[in-house]
Amino acid sequence: MKNKFLITSFALLTHAFIFAQATFVGQATYESKTSVDAMTKNMPRPRGMNLTPEMEAQMKERMRKAFEKTYILNFDRTSSTYKEQEKLEAGAENQRGMRMMMSSVTGGGGTYFKDVKEKQYTVDKEFMGKEFLVVDTLTNYKWQMTGETKKIGDYTAYKATAIIKSDASDFRNFRPAADNKSNEADKNGDKKESEKEGAKTNFFGAIELPSEKTITAWYTPEIPVNQGPDSYWGLPGLILEVNDGVTTILCTKIAINPKEKIEIKAPKKGKAITQQEFNDIMMKKMKEMREQFQNGGGNRQGPPRF
């Protein structure tokens, strides 16, 4: 018992010494996975798309693999960068087209830079072939501590939740419109069959952005920085896992003061705009695409231009 106490005390002292160093930096690896079933549940099919169960299963599998990504978070006491790590394993090339399409639709980001001291973030995004540099204020997460704990690797993690506004720049946040969640018959019985069929096949008109979503995060005070993956931050310890109901981001590796040099710099390439301006551009282009499909000329006219 005495030896166990001494070992624990030594470990805590060593831990405190590491984070007291003036040159403290860290690197965390995260794996991101998206539940395609949860994302596409009750989603209407685009007009003219007739899929067999086998074709639909194959499409979902390609989407699932395209959304499986690895990210690197480099962090110090006040800032961090979060960037996707390109996969080089066999078969990754087959997913490149799907990844590029997903990136275009969701407003793909390059490097996500957070400055928690200034409470500001900068992220370079590409949407429909145009580069943007989004600069804005960090989301003020009103975290609710639950007291629940679990082990993530060698670290004890604590659970916290928050309700935030849904981000229109990420297509994964969209859900079936309230009046289109099912194909049930019209209760009043006064709609024409053509109108009902139109509601089913008009994909862009049948989805909407929920006003808010619940975030569940697990953080560890053993790494005392208020950083985390993607846009998440603001807890008394590094966020090791986060889930928004569709996507889970899990830390799989951590290195404190690694031998290789770590640079934490904000991206600078792209047209500087605010997050709201970027969201407005995305919604405008989606509206144009919706109108093109409604007119039956989406494929012939090509994508909307800036």
Secondary structure as a PSIPRED ss2 file (coil, helix, strand):
# PSIPRED VFORMAT (PSIPRED V4.0)

   1 M C   1.000  0.000  0.000
   2 K H   0.000  1.000  0.000
   3 N H   0.000  1.000  0.000
   4 K H   0.000  1.000  0.000
   5 F H   0.000  1.000  0.000
   6 L H   0.000  1.000  0.000
   7 I H   0.000  1.000  0.000
   8 T H   0.000  1.000  0.000
   9 S H   0.000  1.000  0.000
  10 F H   0.000  1.000  0.000
  11 A H   0.000  1.000  0.000
  12 L H   0.000  1.000  0.000
  13 L H   0.000  1.000  0.000
  14 T H   0.000  1.000  0.000
  15 H H   0.000  1.000  0.000
  16 A H   0.000  1.000  0.000
  17 F H   0.000  1.000  0.000
  18 I H   0.000  1.000  0.000
  19 F H   0.000  1.000  0.000
  20 A H   0.000  1.000  0.000
  21 Q C   1.000  0.000  0.000
  22 A C   1.000  0.000  0.000
  23 T C   1.000  0.000  0.000
  24 F C   1.000  0.000  0.000
  25 V C   1.000  0.000  0.000
  26 G E   0.000  0.000  1.000
  27 Q E   0.000  0.000  1.000
  28 A E   0.000  0.000  1.000
  29 T E   0.000  0.000  1.000
  30 Y E   0.000  0.000  1.000
  31 E E   0.000  0.000  1.000
  32 S E   0.000  0.000  1.000
  33 K E   0.000  0.000  1.000
  34 T E   0.000  0.000  1.000
  35 S C   1.000  0.000  0.000
  36 V H   0.000  1.000  0.000
  37 D H   0.000  1.000  0.000
  38 A H   0.000  1.000  0.000
  39 M H   0.000  1.000  0.000
  40 T H   0.000  1.000  0.000
  41 K C   1.000  0.000  0.000
  42 N C   1.000  0.000  0.000
  43 M C   1.000  0.000  0.000
  44 P C   1.000  0.000  0.000
  45 R C   1.000  0.000  0.000
  46 P C   1.000  0.000  0.000
  47 R C   1.000  0.000  0.000
  48 G C   1.000  0.000  0.000
  49 M C   1.000  0.000  0.000
  50 N C   1.000  0.000  0.000
  51 L C   1.000  0.000  0.000
  52 T C   1.000  0.000  0.000
  53 P H   0.000  1.000  0.000
  54 E H   0.000  1.000  0.000
  55 M H   0.000  1.000  0.000
  56 E H   0.000  1.000  0.000
  57 A H   0.000  1.000  0.000
  58 Q H   0.000  1.000  0.000
  59 M H   0.000  1.000  0.000
  60 K H   0.000  1.000  0.000
  61 E H   0.000  1.000  0.000
  62 R H   0.000  1.000  0.000
  63 M H   0.000  1.000  0.000
  64 R H   0.000  1.000  0.000
  65 K H   0.000  1.000  0.000
  66 A H   0.000  1.000  0.000
  67 F H   0.000  1.000  0.000
  68 E C   1.000  0.000  0.000
  69 K E   0.000  0.000  1.000
  70 T E   0.000  0.000  1.000
  71 Y E   0.000  0.000  1.000
  72 I E   0.000  0.000  1.000
  73 L E   0.000  0.000  1.000
  74 N E   0.000  0.000  1.000
  75 F E   0.000  0.000  1.000
  76 D C   1.000  0.000  0.000
  77 R C   1.000  0.000  0.000
  78 T C   1.000  0.000  0.000
  79 S E   0.000  0.000  1.000
  80 S E   0.000  0.000  1.000
  81 T E   0.000  0.000  1.000
  82 Y E   0.000  0.000  1.000
  83 K E   0.000  0.000  1.000
  84 E E   0.000  0.000  1.000
  85 Q E   0.000  0.000  1.000
  86 E C   1.000  0.000  0.000
  87 K C   1.000  0.000  0.000
  88 L C   1.000  0.000  0.000
  89 E C   1.000  0.000  0.000
  90 A C   1.000  0.000  0.000
  91 G C   1.000  0.000  0.000
  92 A H   0.000  1.000  0.000
  93 E H   0.000  1.000  0.000
  94 N H   0.000  1.000  0.000
  95 Q H   0.000  1.000  0.000
  96 R H   0.000  1.000  0.000
  97 G H   0.000  1.000  0.000
  98 M H   0.000  1.000  0.000
  99 R H   0.000  1.000  0.000
 100 M H   0.000  1.000  0.000
 101 M H   0.000  1.000  0.000
 102 M H   0.000  1.000  0.000
 103 S H   0.000  1.000  0.000
 104 S H   0.000  1.000  0.000
 105 V H   0.000  1.000  0.000
 106 T H   0.000  1.000  0.000
 107 G C   1.000  0.000  0.000
 108 G E   0.000  0.000  1.000
 109 G E   0.000  0.000  1.000
 110 G E   0.000  0.000  1.000
 111 T E   0.000  0.000  1.000
 112 Y E   0.000  0.000  1.000
 113 F E   0.000  0.000  1.000
 114 K E   0.000  0.000  1.000
 115 D E   0.000  0.000  1.000
 116 V C   1.000  0.000  0.000
 117 K C   1.000  0.000  0.000
 118 E C   1.000  0.000  0.000
 119 K C   1.000  0.000  0.000
 120 Q E   0.000  0.000  1.000
 121 Y E   0.000  0.000  1.000
 122 T E   0.000  0.000  1.000
 123 V E   0.000  0.000  1.000
 124 D E   0.000  0.000  1.000
 125 K E   0.000  0.000  1.000
 126 E E   0.000  0.000  1.000
 127 F E   0.000  0.000  1.000
 128 M C   1.000  0.000  0.000
 129 G C   1.000  0.000  0.000
 130 K E   0.000  0.000  1.000
 131 E E   0.000  0.000  1.000
 132 F E   0.000  0.000  1.000
 133 L E   0.000  0.000  1.000
 134 V E   0.000  0.000  1.000
 135 V E   0.000  0.000  1.000
 136 D E   0.000  0.000  1.000
 137 T E   0.000  0.000  1.000
 138 L C   1.000  0.000  0.000
 139 T C   1.000  0.000  0.000
 140 N C   1.000  0.000  0.000
 141 Y C   1.000  0.000  0.000
 142 K C   1.000  0.000  0.000
 143 W C   1.000  0.000  0.000
 144 Q E   0.000  0.000  1.000
 145 M E   0.000  0.000  1.000
 146 T E   0.000  0.000  1.000
 147 G E   0.000  0.000  1.000
 148 E E   0.000  0.000  1.000
 149 T E   0.000  0.000  1.000
 150 K E   0.000  0.000  1.000
 151 K E   0.000  0.000  1.000
 152 I E   0.000  0.000  1.000
 153 G C   1.000  0.000  0.000
 154 D C   1.000  0.000  0.000
 155 Y E   0.000  0.000  1.000
 156 T E   0.000  0.000  1.000
 157 A E   0.000  0.000  1.000
 158 Y E   0.000  0.000  1.000
 159 K E   0.000  0.000  1.000
 160 A E   0.000  0.000  1.000
 161 T E   0.000  0.000  1.000
 162 A E   0.000  0.000  1.000
 163 I E   0.000  0.000  1.000
 164 I E   0.000  0.000  1.000
 165 K E   0.000  0.000  1.000
 166 S C   1.000  0.000  0.000
 167 D C   1.000  0.000  0.000
 168 A C   1.000  0.000  0.000
 169 S C   1.000  0.000  0.000
 170 D C   1.000  0.000  0.000
 171 F H   0.000  1.000  0.000
 172 R H   0.000  1.000  0.000
 173 N H   0.000  1.000  0.000
 174 F C   1.000  0.000  0.000
 175 R E   0.000  0.000  1.000
 176 P E   0.000  0.000  1.000
 177 A C   1.000  0.000  0.000
 178 A H   0.000  1.000  0.000
 179 D H   0.000  1.000  0.000
 180 N H   0.000  1.000  0.000
 181 K C   1.000  0.000  0.000
 182 S C   1.000  0.000  0.000
 183 N C   1.000  0.000  0.000
 184 E C   1.000  0.000  0.000
 185 A C   1.000  0.000  0.000
 186 D C   1.000  0.000  0.000
 187 K C   1.000  0.000  0.000
 188 N C   1.000  0.000  0.000
 189 G C   1.000  0.000  0.000
 190 D C   1.000  0.000  0.000
 191 K C   1.000  0.000  0.000
 192 K C   1.000  0.000  0.000
 193 E H   0.000  1.000  0.000
 194 S H   0.000  1.000  0.000
 195 E H   0.000  1.000  0.000
 196 K H   0.000  1.000  0.000
 197 E H   0.000  1.000  0.000
 198 G H   0.000  1.000  0.000
 199 A H   0.000  1.000  0.000
 200 K H   0.000  1.000  0.000
 201 T H   0.000  1.000  0.000
 202 N C   1.000  0.000  0.000
 203 F C   1.000  0.000  0.000
 204 F H   0.000  1.000  0.000
 205 G H   0.000  1.000  0.000
 206 A H   0.000  1.000  0.000
 207 I E   0.000  0.000  1.000
 208 E E   0.000  0.000  1.000
 209 L C   1.000  0.000  0.000
 210 P C   1.000  0.000  0.000
 211 S C   1.000  0.000  0.000
 212 E E   0.000  0.000  1.000
 213 K E   0.000  0.000  1.000
 214 T E   0.000  0.000  1.000
 215 I E   0.000  0.000  1.000
 216 T E   0.000  0.000  1.000
 217 A E   0.000  0.000  1.000
 218 W E   0.000  0.000  1.000
 219 Y E   0.000  0.000  1.000
 220 T E   0.000  0.000  1.000
 221 P C   1.000  0.000  0.000
 222 E C   1.000  0.000  0.000
 223 I C   1.000  0.000  0.000
 224 P C   1.000  0.000  0.000
 225 V C   1.000  0.000  0.000
 226 N C   1.000  0.000  0.000
 227 Q C   1.000  0.000  0.000
 228 G C   1.000  0.000  0.000
 229 P C   1.000  0.000  0.000
 230 D C   1.000  0.000  0.000
 231 S C   1.000  0.000  0.000
 232 Y C   1.000  0.000  0.000
 233 W C   1.000  0.000  0.000
 234 G C   1.000  0.000  0.000
 235 L C   1.000  0.000  0.000
 236 P C   1.000  0.000  0.000
 237 G C   1.000  0.000  0.000
 238 L E   0.000  0.000  1.000
 239 I E   0.000  0.000  1.000
 240 L E   0.000  0.000  1.000
 241 E E   0.000  0.000  1.000
 242 V E   0.000  0.000  1.000
 243 N E   0.000  0.000  1.000
 244 D C   1.000  0.000  0.000
 245 G C   1.000  0.000  0.000
 246 V C   1.000  0.000  0.000
 247 T E   0.000  0.000  1.000
 248 T E   0.000  0.000  1.000
 249 I E   0.000  0.000  1.000
 250 L E   0.000  0.000  1.000
 251 C E   0.000  0.000  1.000
 252 T E   0.000  0.000  1.000
 253 K E   0.000  0.000  1.000
 254 I E   0.000  0.000  1.000
 255 A E   0.000  0.000  1.000
 256 I E   0.000  0.000  1.000
 257 N C   1.000  0.000  0.000
 258 P C   1.000  0.000  0.000
 259 K C   1.000  0.000  0.000
 260 E C   1.000  0.000  0.000
 261 K C   1.000  0.000  0.000
 262 I C   1.000  0.000  0.000
 263 E C   1.000  0.000  0.000
 264 I C   1.000  0.000  0.000
 265 K C   1.000  0.000  0.000
 266 A C   1.000  0.000  0.000
 267 P C   1.000  0.000  0.000
 268 K C   1.000  0.000  0.000
 269 K C   1.000  0.000  0.000
 270 G C   1.000  0.000  0.000
 271 K E   0.000  0.000  1.000
 272 A E   0.000  0.000  1.000
 273 I E   0.000  0.000  1.000
 274 T C   1.000  0.000  0.000
 275 Q H   0.000  1.000  0.000
 276 Q H   0.000  1.000  0.000
 277 E H   0.000  1.000  0.000
 278 F H   0.000  1.000  0.000
 279 N H   0.000  1.000  0.000
 280 D H   0.000  1.000  0.000
 281 I H   0.000  1.000  0.000
 282 M H   0.000  1.000  0.000
 283 M H   0.000  1.000  0.000
 284 K H   0.000  1.000  0.000
 285 K H   0.000  1.000  0.000
 286 M H   0.000  1.000  0.000
 287 K H   0.000  1.000  0.000
 288 E H   0.000  1.000  0.000
 289 M H   0.000  1.000  0.000
 290 R H   0.000  1.000  0.000
 291 E H   0.000  1.000  0.000
 292 Q H   0.000  1.000  0.000
 293 F H   0.000  1.000  0.000
 294 Q H   0.000  1.000  0.000
 295 N C   1.000  0.000  0.000
 296 G C   1.000  0.000  0.000
 297 G C   1.000  0.000  0.000
 298 G H   0.000  1.000  0.000
 299 N H   0.000  1.000  0.000
 300 R H   0.000  1.000  0.000
 301 Q H   0.000  1.000  0.000
 302 G C   1.000  0.000  0.000
 303 P C   1.000  0.000  0.000
 304 P C   1.000  0.000  0.000
 305 R C   1.000  0.000  0.000
 306 F C   1.000  0.000  0.000
